[in-house]
Amino acid sequence: MPLPRVRVVTLNAALGPLDYRVPDGLTIEPGSVVIAPLGPRQLTGVAWDAERLPTEEVGDNRLRPLAGLIDVPPLQAPLRRLCEWTADYYLSPLAAVLRMVLPSSSALEGSRQLTEYRPTGQRPDRLTPQRLQALDRLEGRQGTIRELADHAEVSDAVLRGLVAAGALERVQVEADAPLACPDPDHAPPALSSDQQAAADSLVAAIGGGFDPVLLDGVTGSGKTEVYFEAVAEALRHDQQVLVLLPEIALTEPFLKRFAARFGCAPIAWHSDLRSSQRRRAWRGIASGEAKVVVGARSALFLPYARLGLIVVDEAHEPSFKQEDGVQYHARDVAVMRAKFEEIPIILSSATPAIETRHMVESGRYRELRLRERHAGAELPALHALDLTADPPPRGRWIAPTLLAELEANLQAGEQSLLFLNRRGFAPLTLCRTCGHRFQCPNCTAWMVEHRLLHRLACHHCGHVMPPPKACPECGEADTLVACGPGVERIADEVQALLPDARTAIVTSDTIWSPARAAEFVAQMEAQEIDIVVGTQLVTKGYHFPNLTLVGVIDADLGLSGGDLRAAERTFQQISQVAGRAGRGDKPGRVYVQTHAPDAPVIAALTSGDTERFVEAETQARHEAGMPPFGRLAAIVVSAEDKSEAEGVARRLGRSAPSIEGMEVYGPAPAPLAMLRGRHRFRLLVHARRSLDLQQAVREWLGRNEWGAKVRVAVDVDPYSFL
């Protein structure tokens, strides 16, 4: 029976649920995507289960009729329950979660053609710096004017000028081109006995209901090939598969491996997609035509028609935590989606998070282990280089022992990787005359020198400025000096010490798209690169058989500060980057430069005693009542006016509830006391595991008011403490 009235959640987070009358001839069911009038405007919304969203009842005679029904499949009940759970758990408006489900207005429109633009290869007679920048950055790209302008960081007018000059040409794109269908039997791999046993267990889980599985395998053990067999089984059952990856740069190498196994690439979902690609992907997912989707964390909320399996690759990665908007953790939300959908989920990692290990220990997840590398490859030997006993020469950052290994590797025709998790040339620039330090005007952070781009940049807000010729404080010229190393400085040092080595820098500054990642992989496979200098971007997902040497420049970098996961994160990063070595026939070796070789995390890495480190770290968390044995929530109060932010933060601190098993610390200025021009104060809530933390925080904040200029953000299960 059609509903005479319907409760609608719009995409406006400032509005609560609204009731509307269903006009004659319109059939609405829970999950239908509708057009709802609000004053003179028309808003996109979703019809919801009225009993699940209580609101003030409005008489039938006061209801406005819906303006229309959008021709897309209704959002299924499991997805609606996931949206409710995410909004409730992370204390976010339901509308904000729905925005991730319906990310593109164009996706809701019918079939049509789009006009896009691409470079012709011609150079206009008049080349301004902006035009030159645009042409350099848009090489090999296609998209709308707006998309291309955003990517090139120029105005729309610059690109329209290039169109008029013949440097860009119009291209008509069919919005609904057919999607390729992966073949589960295209090229099945030859698996070892251990791999086959794990694959058989995963295959048996398909169609059997909710089944969370930790696939714990050492680096190079073939975890991807193993869970591909579960993907193949889901395809045989005509089900859809979602594979979550932590980095957009990992998408391209994954697509290649997937195409080799299944005969075609899966559907990609990430921020680098053109609007036409995004629209086609969304509609294919909603209709069930898109069989396998590989994407970033936002792919988790797409409206799959027949979802049968979720895979979270590199499940330990902190980048699965969303730090803006709805601050959810994709790994945890993925488990909840699998639970609501009643399907299996695979968490794949060589270094599982302590939270995941705890779920295995408590019997909530089952575990499959791969303890050996594939095809007889051996795990690399790992050595600690004590920088107090064997320091680099003054002004250098590579220890003599590591330099000798790099030289030997170069002579042998093998590839090397130097890891330093710090972008740019130097993290700090100061004046040697007066001591002036270049700080971001919008953030409590130093400006990082990027010599490749000839600029100083803030890595938090994106503010950039050209390197000045003279100190702005004392006016002295040629007195500015770079302090500390970044990957660009290490690359310069490699070039100076090993001039014959072909060097590549791999960071988010150089690998900003799947296409650039594919170019890097092709160069490595063609042996066109001898030494890679990179950040955490190269610690996972890559397989280079000729890479036999890894050097970690500053292993102690991540151990400073008050992050409760600092030791675990350092262990994961170094283990992952070490795992890039010796993945082929040749043995690998790893050298870790440290000032504290006896530190527990370094000792665990060099001894290979992973279990002992994990046990000690878990015990420390348990004694302190920290996750997964306790609960945390961060409350960040920010405003452009410092006194307003501080006033609200102090008022919240004074009104903090007195609840047994819950403590509130603060307020205190955040470590990043100013971010993007807003002053920030933090309160940290620590509670026992059994406490309903969300309800306590919800009631606490509900008793307080603050002005429109003050923003109060709640981060449940925080990963960043800045």
C-alpha positions as CSV (number, residue, x, y, z in Angstrom):
1,M,0.0,0.0,0.0
2,P,1.5,3.4,-1.0
3,L,2.4,5.7,1.8
4,P,0.1,8.7,2.1
5,R,2.9,10.7,3.9
6,V,6.6,10.2,4.2
7,R,9.5,11.2,6.4
8,V,12.4,12.7,4.5
9,V,16.0,13.2,5.4
10,T,17.4,16.0,3.2
11,L,21.1,16.5,2.4
12,N,21.1,19.7,4.5
13,A,22.7,18.9,7.8
14,A,21.1,21.9,9.5
15,L,17.6,20.4,9.0
16,G,16.2,17.5,10.9
17,P,13.7,15.0,9.3
18,L,10.7,16.6,7.6
19,D,7.3,15.2,6.8
20,Y,5.7,15.5,3.3
21,R,2.6,14.4,1.6
22,V,2.9,11.9,-1.2
23,P,1.1,13.2,-4.3
24,D,-1.3,11.0,-6.3
25,G,0.5,8.9,-8.9
26,L,3.8,8.8,-6.9
27,T,4.8,5.6,-5.2
28,I,7.3,6.1,-2.4
29,E,9.0,3.5,-0.3
30,P,11.7,3.8,2.4
31,G,15.0,4.5,0.7
32,S,13.4,6.3,-2.3
33,V,15.4,9.3,-3.4
34,V,13.0,12.3,-3.7
35,I,12.9,16.0,-4.4
36,A,11.5,17.8,-1.4
37,P,10.4,21.5,-1.5
38,L,11.6,23.8,1.2
39,G,10.4,27.4,0.8
40,P,11.3,28.4,-2.7
41,R,14.1,25.8,-2.9
42,Q,14.0,22.1,-3.9
43,L,16.2,19.8,-2.0
44,T,17.4,16.2,-2.7
45,G,16.4,13.9,0.1
46,V,15.8,10.2,1.0
47,A,12.5,8.8,2.3
48,W,13.2,7.1,5.6
49,D,11.5,4.7,8.0
50,A,9.3,7.1,10.0
51,E,9.4,5.0,13.2
52,R,13.2,5.2,13.3
53,L,13.4,9.0,13.1
54,P,11.0,10.5,15.7
55,T,10.1,14.1,15.1
56,E,7.3,16.6,15.9
57,E,4.1,15.3,14.3
58,V,2.5,17.7,11.7
59,G,-1.1,17.4,10.7
60,D,-1.9,16.1,7.2
61,N,-3.5,19.4,6.2
62,R,-0.2,21.2,6.8
63,L,2.0,18.9,4.7
64,R,3.5,20.1,1.4
65,P,3.6,17.5,-1.4
66,L,6.8,16.1,-2.6
67,A,8.1,17.7,-5.9
68,G,9.1,14.4,-7.5
69,L,10.8,11.0,-7.4
70,I,14.3,10.6,-8.8
71,D,14.7,7.6,-11.0
72,V,17.4,5.6,-9.2
73,P,17.0,2.4,-7.1
74,P,15.9,3.0,-3.5
75,L,18.6,2.8,-0.8
76,Q,18.4,-0.7,0.7
77,A,17.6,-1.2,4.4
78,P,21.2,-2.4,5.3
79,L,22.6,0.8,3.9
80,R,20.1,2.9,5.8
81,R,20.9,1.1,9.0
82,L,24.6,1.7,8.3
83,C,23.9,5.5,7.9
84,E,22.0,5.5,11.2
85,W,24.8,3.7,13.0
86,T,27.6,5.9,11.6
87,A,25.7,9.1,12.5
88,D,25.0,7.8,16.0
89,Y,28.5,6.3,16.7
90,Y,30.5,9.2,15.3
91,L,28.0,11.9,16.6
92,S,27.4,13.3,13.1
93,P,24.2,14.5,11.4
94,L,22.5,11.8,9.4
95,A,22.4,14.2,6.5
96,A,26.2,14.5,6.5
97,V,26.4,10.7,6.2
98,L,23.9,10.7,3.4
99,R,26.0,13.1,1.4
100,M,28.6,10.3,1.1
101,V,25.9,8.0,-0.3
102,L,24.7,10.6,-2.8
103,P,27.9,12.4,-3.6
104,S,27.1,13.7,-7.1
105,S,24.0,15.4,-8.3
106,S,24.8,14.4,-11.9
107,A,24.6,10.8,-10.9
108,L,20.9,11.2,-10.2
109,E,20.2,12.5,-13.7
110,G,19.3,10.3,-16.7
111,S,21.6,9.3,-19.5
112,R,23.2,12.1,-21.4
113,Q,26.4,13.2,-23.1
114,L,29.0,15.4,-21.4
115,T,31.4,17.9,-22.9
116,E,35.0,17.5,-21.7
117,Y,38.3,18.9,-22.7
118,R,41.8,17.5,-23.3
119,P,45.2,18.9,-24.5
120,T,45.8,18.8,-28.2
121,G,49.6,19.0,-27.9
122,Q,49.7,22.5,-29.5
123,R,51.4,25.3,-27.6
124,P,49.8,28.8,-28.0
125,D,52.0,31.7,-29.2
126,R,51.3,33.6,-25.9
127,L,52.5,31.5,-23.0
128,T,51.9,33.1,-19.6
129,P,53.2,31.3,-16.4
130,Q,49.6,30.2,-15.7
131,R,49.1,28.8,-19.2
132,L,52.5,27.0,-18.9
133,Q,51.6,25.5,-15.5
134,A,48.2,24.3,-16.8
135,L,49.6,22.6,-19.9
136,D,52.3,20.9,-17.8
137,R,49.9,19.6,-15.3
138,L,47.1,18.6,-17.7
139,E,49.3,16.4,-19.9
140,G,47.4,13.2,-20.5
141,R,44.3,14.3,-18.6
142,Q,40.7,14.9,-19.7
143,G,37.8,16.4,-17.8
144,T,35.4,19.4,-17.5
145,I,36.8,22.9,-17.4
146,R,36.2,23.0,-13.6
147,E,37.9,19.7,-13.0
148,L,40.9,20.6,-15.1
149,A,41.2,24.1,-13.5
150,D,41.2,22.6,-10.0
151,H,43.8,20.1,-11.0
152,A,46.1,22.6,-12.6
153,E,45.4,25.2,-9.9
154,V,44.5,27.9,-12.3
155,S,41.3,29.9,-13.1
156,D,38.6,28.7,-15.5
157,A,39.4,31.8,-17.6
158,V,43.0,30.5,-18.2
159,L,41.6,27.2,-19.6
160,R,39.0,28.9,-21.7
161,G,41.8,31.0,-23.2
162,L,43.7,27.7,-24.0
163,V,40.5,26.4,-25.7
164,A,40.3,29.5,-27.9
165,A,44.1,29.2,-28.7
166,G,43.6,25.6,-29.8
167,A,45.7,24.1,-26.9
168,L,42.6,22.3,-25.5
169,E,39.9,20.6,-27.5
170,R,36.3,19.7,-26.8
171,V,35.4,16.0,-26.5
172,Q,31.8,14.6,-26.3
173,V,31.7,11.8,-23.8
174,E,28.9,9.2,-23.5
175,A,27.9,9.2,-19.9
176,D,26.7,5.6,-19.7
177,A,29.3,3.6,-21.6
178,P,29.0,-0.2,-20.9
179,L,31.1,-1.5,-18.0
180,A,33.4,-4.5,-18.4
181,C,32.6,-7.7,-16.5
182,P,35.4,-9.5,-14.7
183,D,35.8,-13.2,-15.5
184,P,36.4,-15.3,-12.3
185,D,38.1,-18.1,-14.4
186,H,40.3,-15.9,-16.6
187,A,43.7,-16.7,-15.1
188,P,43.6,-18.6,-11.8
189,P,47.0,-18.5,-10.1
190,A,49.1,-21.5,-8.9
191,L,48.9,-21.2,-5.1
192,S,51.1,-22.9,-2.5
193,S,49.5,-25.3,-0.1
194,D,49.2,-22.6,2.7
195,Q,47.8,-20.1,0.3
196,Q,45.3,-22.7,-1.1
197,A,44.1,-23.6,2.4
198,A,43.5,-19.9,3.2
199,A,41.8,-19.3,-0.1
200,D,39.5,-22.4,0.3
201,S,38.5,-21.0,3.8
202,L,37.6,-17.6,2.3
203,V,35.8,-19.1,-0.7
204,A,33.7,-21.2,1.7
205,A,32.6,-18.1,3.5
206,I,30.9,-16.5,0.4
207,G,27.1,-16.7,0.8
208,G,27.4,-17.9,4.4
209,G,26.4,-14.7,6.2
210,F,28.5,-12.3,8.4
211,D,32.0,-13.6,8.8
212,P,34.9,-11.2,9.7
213,V,38.3,-12.6,8.8
214,L,41.8,-11.3,9.5
215,L,44.1,-12.4,6.7
216,D,47.4,-12.0,8.5
217,G,50.4,-12.6,6.2
218,V,54.0,-11.5,6.1
219,T,54.9,-9.0,3.4
220,G,55.2,-10.8,0.0
221,S,53.1,-13.9,1.1
222,G,50.5,-13.4,-1.6
223,K,47.6,-12.1,0.4
224,T,46.1,-10.3,-2.6
225,E,46.2,-13.5,-4.7
226,V,44.5,-15.4,-1.8
227,Y,41.6,-13.0,-1.4
228,F,41.2,-12.7,-5.2
229,E,39.9,-16.3,-5.0
230,A,37.1,-15.1,-2.6
231,V,36.4,-12.3,-5.1
232,A,36.2,-14.8,-7.9
233,E,33.7,-16.9,-5.9
234,A,31.5,-13.9,-5.2
235,L,31.5,-13.1,-8.9
236,R,30.3,-16.7,-9.6
237,H,27.4,-16.0,-7.2
238,D,26.6,-12.8,-9.2
239,Q,27.5,-10.6,-6.2
240,Q,29.3,-7.3,-6.0
241,V,32.6,-6.9,-4.3
242,L,34.1,-3.9,-2.6
243,V,37.9,-3.6,-2.1
244,L,39.0,-0.7,0.0
245,L,42.6,0.7,-0.4
246,P,44.1,3.3,1.9
247,E,45.8,5.4,-0.8
248,I,44.7,6.6,-4.2
249,A,48.3,6.0,-5.4
250,L,47.8,2.3,-4.7
251,T,44.9,2.1,-7.1
252,E,46.8,1.8,-10.3
253,P,49.2,-1.1,-9.3
254,F,46.1,-2.9,-7.9
255,L,44.2,-2.4,-11.1
256,K,47.0,-4.0,-13.1
257,R,47.1,-7.1,-10.8
258,F,43.3,-7.3,-10.9
259,A,43.2,-7.1,-14.7
260,A,45.9,-9.8,-15.0
261,R,43.7,-12.1,-12.8
262,F,40.2,-11.3,-14.1
263,G,40.8,-10.1,-17.7
264,C,39.6,-6.4,-17.1
265,A,40.0,-3.6,-14.6
266,P,37.5,-3.1,-11.8
267,I,35.5,0.1,-11.3
268,A,37.6,2.6,-9.5
269,W,36.2,5.1,-7.0
270,H,38.4,7.9,-5.6
271,S,38.7,11.7,-5.6
272,D,40.7,11.8,-8.9
273,L,37.8,10.6,-11.0
274,R,36.2,12.9,-13.6
275,S,32.6,13.8,-13.0
276,S,31.6,11.6,-16.0
277,Q,33.5,8.7,-14.5
278,R,32.0,9.3,-11.1
279,R,28.5,9.5,-12.5
280,R,28.9,6.3,-14.5
281,A,30.5,4.4,-11.6
282,W,27.7,5.4,-9.2
283,R,24.9,4.4,-11.5
284,G,26.6,1.1,-12.3
285,I,27.0,0.3,-8.6
286,A,23.4,1.2,-7.9
287,S,22.1,-1.0,-10.7
288,G,24.4,-3.9,-10.0
289,E,26.2,-3.6,-13.3
290,A,29.5,-2.7,-11.6
291,K,30.7,-6.1,-10.2
292,V,34.0,-5.1,-8.5
293,V,34.7,-1.7,-7.0
294,V,38.1,-0.7,-5.7
295,G,38.3,2.6,-4.0
296,A,39.1,4.9,-1.1
297,R,37.2,4.9,2.1
298,S,34.2,6.9,0.7
299,A,33.4,3.9,-1.6
300,L,32.1,2.2,1.6
301,F,28.9,4.2,1.5
302,L,27.9,3.7,-2.1
303,P,24.5,2.0,-2.8
304,Y,25.5,-1.5,-3.9
305,A,22.7,-3.5,-5.4
306,R,24.0,-7.0,-4.5
307,L,27.0,-6.6,-2.2
308,G,28.5,-10.0,-1.4
309,L,32.0,-9.4,-0.1
310,I,34.1,-6.5,1.4
311,V,37.9,-6.6,1.5
312,V,39.9,-4.0,3.4
313,D,43.5,-4.1,2.1
314,E,46.3,-2.8,4.4
315,A,43.7,-2.7,7.1
316,H,46.1,-1.3,9.7
317,E,46.6,2.0,7.8
318,P,45.7,5.1,9.8
319,S,44.7,6.9,6.6
320,F,41.4,4.9,6.8
321,K,40.4,7.4,9.5
322,Q,38.6,10.4,8.0
323,E,39.8,13.6,9.7
324,D,37.3,16.0,8.2
325,G,33.5,16.1,8.1
326,V,32.2,12.8,9.4
327,Q,35.2,11.6,11.3
328,Y,34.7,7.8,10.8
329,H,37.2,5.0,10.6
330,A,36.6,3.1,7.3
331,R,37.9,-0.2,8.7
332,D,35.4,-0.2,11.6
333,V,32.5,1.1,9.4
334,A,33.3,-1.6,6.8
335,V,32.9,-4.3,9.5
336,M,29.5,-2.8,10.4
337,R,28.4,-2.7,6.8
338,A,29.3,-6.4,6.4
339,K,27.3,-7.1,9.6
340,F,24.2,-5.2,8.3
341,E,24.5,-6.8,4.8
342,E,25.2,-10.2,6.4
343,I,28.2,-10.9,4.2
344,P,31.9,-11.8,4.9
345,I,34.6,-9.2,5.3
346,I,38.3,-9.7,4.9
347,L,40.8,-7.5,6.7
348,S,44.2,-8.0,5.0
349,S,47.4,-6.9,6.6
350,A,51.0,-7.9,7.3
351,T,51.0,-5.8,10.5
352,P,47.4,-5.8,11.9
353,A,46.4,-3.1,14.3
354,I,46.2,-4.0,18.0
355,E,42.5,-3.3,17.9
356,T,42.1,-5.9,15.2
357,R,44.3,-8.4,17.0
358,H,42.2,-7.9,20.1
359,M,39.0,-8.8,18.2
360,V,40.7,-12.0,17.1
361,E,41.8,-12.8,20.7
362,S,38.2,-12.2,21.9
363,G,36.8,-14.6,19.3
364,R,34.9,-12.0,17.3
365,Y,37.1,-12.3,14.2
366,R,38.7,-15.4,12.9
367,E,42.2,-15.4,11.7
368,L,44.0,-16.9,8.7
369,R,47.8,-16.7,8.7
370,L,50.4,-16.9,5.8
371,R,53.8,-17.2,7.5
372,E,56.0,-17.5,4.5
373,R,56.7,-15.5,1.4
374,H,55.5,-16.8,-2.0
375,A,57.7,-18.8,-4.3
376,G,60.5,-19.4,-1.8
377,A,61.4,-15.7,-1.3
378,E,62.8,-15.0,2.1
379,L,62.1,-12.1,4.5
380,P,64.9,-9.6,4.5
381,A,67.5,-9.4,7.2
382,L,67.1,-6.2,9.3
383,H,70.0,-4.4,10.9
384,A,70.0,-1.4,13.2
385,L,72.6,1.3,12.5
386,D,73.5,3.1,15.7
387,L,74.0,6.8,14.7
388,T,75.7,7.6,18.0
389,A,78.4,5.1,17.1
390,D,78.4,5.4,13.3
391,P,77.1,9.0,12.5
392,P,77.0,10.5,9.0
393,P,79.6,13.2,8.2
394,R,78.6,16.7,9.1
395,G,75.9,18.1,6.8
396,R,75.1,14.6,5.6
397,W,72.2,12.2,6.6
398,I,73.1,8.8,5.2
399,A,75.3,6.8,7.5
400,P,78.6,5.4,6.0
401,T,77.5,1.8,6.3
402,L,74.2,2.5,4.4
403,L,76.1,4.4,1.8
404,A,78.5,1.5,1.2
405,E,75.5,-0.8,0.8
406,L,73.9,1.6,-1.7
407,E,77.2,1.6,-3.7
408,A,77.3,-2.2,-3.7
409,N,73.7,-2.5,-4.8
410,L,74.3,0.0,-7.6
411,Q,77.3,-2.0,-8.8
412,A,75.3,-5.2,-8.7
413,G,72.5,-3.7,-10.9
414,E,69.9,-4.0,-8.2
415,Q,67.4,-1.4,-6.9
416,S,67.3,0.4,-3.6
417,L,64.8,2.3,-1.5
418,L,65.5,5.0,1.0
419,F,62.5,5.8,3.3
420,L,62.0,9.0,5.2
421,N,58.4,10.0,6.1
422,R,58.9,13.7,5.6
423,R,58.0,15.5,2.3
424,G,59.9,18.4,0.9
425,F,63.5,19.5,1.2
426,A,63.6,20.6,4.8
427,P,61.0,20.9,7.6
428,L,62.2,24.3,8.8
429,T,63.9,27.4,7.3
430,L,65.5,30.0,9.5
431,C,67.7,33.0,9.4
432,R,71.3,32.3,10.6
433,T,71.6,36.0,11.6
434,C,68.6,36.7,13.7
435,G,67.0,33.3,14.1
436,H,63.7,34.1,12.4
437,R,61.7,31.0,11.6
438,F,59.3,30.8,8.8
439,Q,55.9,29.9,10.2
440,C,52.5,29.5,8.4
441,P,50.3,32.6,8.9
442,N,47.3,30.4,9.2
443,C,48.6,27.5,11.3
444,T,50.9,26.7,14.3
445,A,53.3,25.0,11.9
446,W,56.6,25.7,10.2
447,M,56.7,26.3,6.5
448,V,58.4,23.4,4.7
449,E,60.8,24.1,1.9
450,H,60.1,22.4,-1.4
451,R,63.0,23.1,-3.7
452,L,61.6,21.1,-6.6
453,L,58.6,23.5,-6.7
454,H,60.6,26.6,-5.6
455,R,58.3,27.4,-2.7
456,L,57.7,27.2,1.0
457,A,54.5,25.3,1.9
458,C,52.3,24.5,4.9
459,H,51.4,20.9,4.9
460,H,48.3,21.5,7.0
461,C,46.4,24.3,5.2
462,G,48.2,24.4,1.8
463,H,49.5,28.0,2.2
464,V,52.4,28.6,-0.2
465,M,54.9,31.4,-0.7
466,P,58.1,31.8,-2.8
467,P,61.3,31.5,-0.9
468,P,62.4,35.1,0.0
469,K,65.7,36.5,-1.0
470,A,66.2,38.2,2.4
471,C,65.1,37.6,5.9
472,P,61.7,39.5,6.5
473,E,62.7,40.3,10.1
474,C,66.3,41.5,9.9
475,G,66.5,42.2,6.1
476,E,69.8,40.4,5.7
477,A,70.3,38.7,2.3
478,D,71.6,35.2,1.7
479,T,71.2,34.3,5.4
480,L,68.4,31.7,5.2
481,V,69.3,28.1,5.9
482,A,67.4,24.9,5.6
483,C,67.3,22.8,8.8
484,G,66.7,19.0,8.9
485,P,66.2,16.6,6.0
486,G,63.2,15.9,3.8
487,V,63.1,13.4,0.9
488,E,64.3,16.0,-1.6
489,R,67.4,16.7,0.6
490,I,68.1,13.0,0.8
491,A,67.7,12.7,-3.0
492,D,70.2,15.5,-3.5
493,E,72.6,13.8,-1.2
494,V,72.3,10.6,-3.1
495,Q,72.9,12.5,-6.4
496,A,76.0,14.1,-4.9
497,L,77.5,10.9,-3.5
498,L,76.3,8.5,-6.2
499,P,76.2,10.7,-9.4
500,D,75.7,7.7,-11.7
501,A,72.5,6.5,-9.8
502,R,69.2,7.2,-11.4
503,T,67.0,8.6,-8.6
504,A,63.2,9.0,-8.2
505,I,61.4,10.9,-5.4
506,V,58.0,9.3,-4.5
507,T,55.7,11.4,-2.3
508,S,52.2,12.8,-2.6
509,D,53.9,15.8,-4.4
510,T,55.1,13.6,-7.2
511,I,52.6,10.8,-7.2
512,W,49.3,12.7,-7.0
513,S,47.2,10.5,-9.3
514,P,46.8,6.8,-10.4
515,A,48.4,7.7,-13.7
516,R,51.6,9.0,-12.1
517,A,51.7,5.9,-9.9
518,A,51.4,3.8,-13.1
519,E,54.3,5.7,-14.7
520,F,56.5,5.2,-11.6
521,V,55.7,1.4,-11.5
522,A,56.5,1.1,-15.3
523,Q,59.9,2.9,-14.7
524,M,60.7,0.6,-11.8
525,E,59.8,-2.6,-13.8
526,A,61.8,-1.4,-16.8
527,Q,64.9,-0.9,-14.5
528,E,65.0,2.8,-15.3
529,I,65.3,3.7,-11.6
530,D,68.2,2.7,-9.3
531,I,67.3,4.4,-6.1
532,V,63.9,5.4,-4.8
533,V,63.6,8.1,-2.1
534,G,60.1,8.1,-0.7
535,T,57.7,8.6,2.1
536,Q,55.1,6.2,3.5
537,L,53.5,6.2,0.1
538,V,56.0,3.5,-0.9
539,T,55.7,1.4,2.2
540,K,52.8,-0.7,1.0
541,G,51.3,-2.4,-2.1
542,Y,54.3,-2.3,-4.4
543,H,56.1,-5.4,-5.7
544,F,59.5,-4.8,-7.3
545,P,61.4,-8.1,-7.6
546,N,64.8,-6.3,-8.3
547,L,64.5,-4.1,-5.2
548,T,66.9,-5.7,-2.6
549,L,68.0,-2.9,-0.3
550,V,65.9,-0.7,2.0
551,G,67.4,2.1,4.2
552,V,65.3,3.9,6.8
553,I,66.8,7.3,7.3
554,D,65.2,8.4,10.6
555,A,63.5,5.5,12.3
556,D,62.9,7.6,15.5
557,L,60.9,10.2,13.7
558,G,57.5,8.9,14.6
559,L,58.3,8.0,18.2
560,S,58.1,11.6,19.6
561,G,55.0,13.3,20.8
562,G,52.0,12.0,22.8
563,D,50.4,9.7,20.3
564,L,49.4,6.5,22.0
565,R,49.9,4.6,18.7
566,A,53.4,6.0,18.0
567,A,55.3,2.8,18.7
568,E,52.8,0.7,16.9
569,R,52.7,3.0,13.9
570,T,56.5,3.1,13.7
571,F,56.7,-0.7,13.9
572,Q,54.1,-1.0,11.1
573,Q,55.7,1.6,8.8
574,I,59.2,0.1,9.1
575,S,57.9,-3.5,8.8
576,Q,56.0,-2.5,5.7
577,V,58.9,-0.6,4.0
578,A,61.2,-3.5,5.0
579,G,58.8,-5.8,3.2
580,R,59.6,-4.1,-0.1
581,A,63.0,-5.7,-0.2
582,G,63.8,-9.2,-1.5
583,R,60.4,-10.0,-2.9
584,G,62.0,-11.8,-5.9
585,D,64.7,-14.4,-6.3
586,K,67.4,-12.2,-4.8
587,P,67.6,-11.9,-1.0
588,G,66.9,-8.5,0.6
589,R,68.4,-6.5,3.4
590,V,67.3,-3.6,5.5
591,Y,69.3,-1.0,7.4
592,V,67.5,1.2,10.0
593,Q,69.2,4.4,11.1
594,T,68.4,5.1,14.8
595,H,69.8,7.0,17.8
596,A,68.1,4.5,20.1
597,P,68.8,0.9,18.9
598,D,67.7,-0.4,22.3
599,A,64.2,1.1,22.0
600,P,61.6,-1.7,22.3
601,V,60.2,-1.0,18.8
602,I,63.7,-1.1,17.1
603,A,64.7,-4.1,19.1
604,A,61.6,-6.0,18.1
605,L,62.2,-5.1,14.4
606,T,65.8,-6.3,14.4
607,S,65.1,-9.5,16.4
608,G,62.1,-10.4,14.4
609,D,60.2,-10.9,17.7
610,T,56.9,-9.4,16.6
611,E,54.7,-11.3,19.0
612,R,56.7,-10.1,22.0
613,F,56.4,-6.4,20.9
614,V,52.7,-6.8,20.3
615,E,52.2,-8.4,23.7
616,A,54.1,-5.6,25.5
617,E,52.2,-2.9,23.6
618,T,48.9,-4.6,24.2
619,Q,49.7,-4.9,27.9
620,A,50.6,-1.2,28.1
621,R,47.3,-0.3,26.5
622,H,45.4,-2.6,28.9
623,E,47.0,-1.1,32.0
624,A,46.3,2.5,30.9
625,G,42.7,1.6,29.8
626,M,43.4,2.8,26.3
627,P,41.8,1.5,23.1
628,P,40.9,-1.3,22.6
629,F,40.4,-1.7,26.4
630,G,39.0,1.8,26.9
631,R,37.3,4.5,24.9
632,L,38.4,8.0,23.8
633,A,36.7,11.0,22.3
634,A,38.3,14.3,21.4
635,I,36.3,17.5,21.5
636,V,37.9,20.3,19.5
637,V,36.5,23.8,19.9
638,S,37.7,26.3,17.2
639,A,37.0,29.9,16.2
640,E,38.7,32.7,14.3
641,D,38.6,34.7,17.6
642,K,40.9,33.0,20.2
643,S,38.9,34.4,23.2
644,E,35.6,33.0,21.8
645,A,37.1,29.5,21.3
646,E,38.7,29.5,24.7
647,G,35.6,30.8,26.4
648,V,33.4,28.0,24.9
649,A,36.1,25.4,25.7
650,R,36.3,26.5,29.3
651,R,32.5,26.5,29.6
652,L,32.4,23.0,28.3
653,G,35.1,21.9,30.7
654,R,33.2,23.4,33.7
655,S,30.0,21.6,32.7
656,A,31.6,18.2,32.1
657,P,29.5,15.5,33.6
658,S,30.6,13.6,36.6
659,I,30.1,9.9,35.6
660,E,31.8,6.9,37.1
661,G,34.2,5.4,34.7
662,M,34.6,8.6,32.6
663,E,37.2,11.4,32.9
664,V,37.5,14.7,31.0
665,Y,40.9,16.3,30.5
666,G,41.3,19.9,29.5
667,P,40.6,22.2,27.9
668,A,44.1,23.0,26.6
669,P,45.4,24.5,23.4
670,A,45.7,21.9,20.8
671,P,49.3,21.0,19.7
672,L,48.2,22.7,16.4
673,A,46.8,25.6,18.3
674,M,45.9,27.4,15.1
675,L,44.8,25.5,11.9
676,R,43.5,27.2,8.7
677,G,43.1,30.5,10.5
678,R,41.1,29.1,13.4
679,H,42.3,28.9,17.0
680,R,41.8,25.4,18.6
681,F,41.2,24.1,22.1
682,R,40.9,20.4,22.9
683,L,39.2,18.3,25.6
684,L,39.9,14.6,25.8
685,V,37.3,12.2,27.1
686,H,38.6,8.9,28.5
687,A,36.0,6.2,29.5
688,R,35.8,2.5,30.3
689,R,34.8,0.2,27.5
690,S,31.3,-0.6,28.8
691,L,30.2,3.1,29.1
692,D,27.9,4.6,26.5
693,L,30.3,7.3,25.6
694,Q,28.3,8.7,22.7
695,Q,25.2,9.2,24.9
696,A,27.2,10.9,27.6
697,V,28.9,13.3,25.2
698,R,25.6,13.9,23.4
699,E,23.8,14.9,26.6
700,W,26.8,17.0,27.8
701,L,27.0,19.0,24.6
702,G,23.2,19.3,24.4
703,R,23.2,21.3,27.6
704,N,25.6,23.9,26.2
705,E,25.2,26.6,23.5
706,W,27.7,28.5,21.4
707,G,27.6,31.1,18.7
708,A,27.6,30.5,15.0
709,K,31.3,31.6,14.8
710,V,32.4,28.8,17.1
711,R,32.7,25.2,15.8
712,V,32.6,22.2,18.1
713,A,33.8,19.0,16.5
714,V,33.7,15.5,18.2
715,D,36.2,12.9,17.1
716,V,35.2,9.4,18.5
717,D,38.1,7.0,18.5
718,P,40.7,9.7,17.5
719,Y,43.8,8.8,15.6
720,S,45.2,12.3,15.4
721,F,46.1,14.1,18.6
722,L,47.1,17.4,16.9
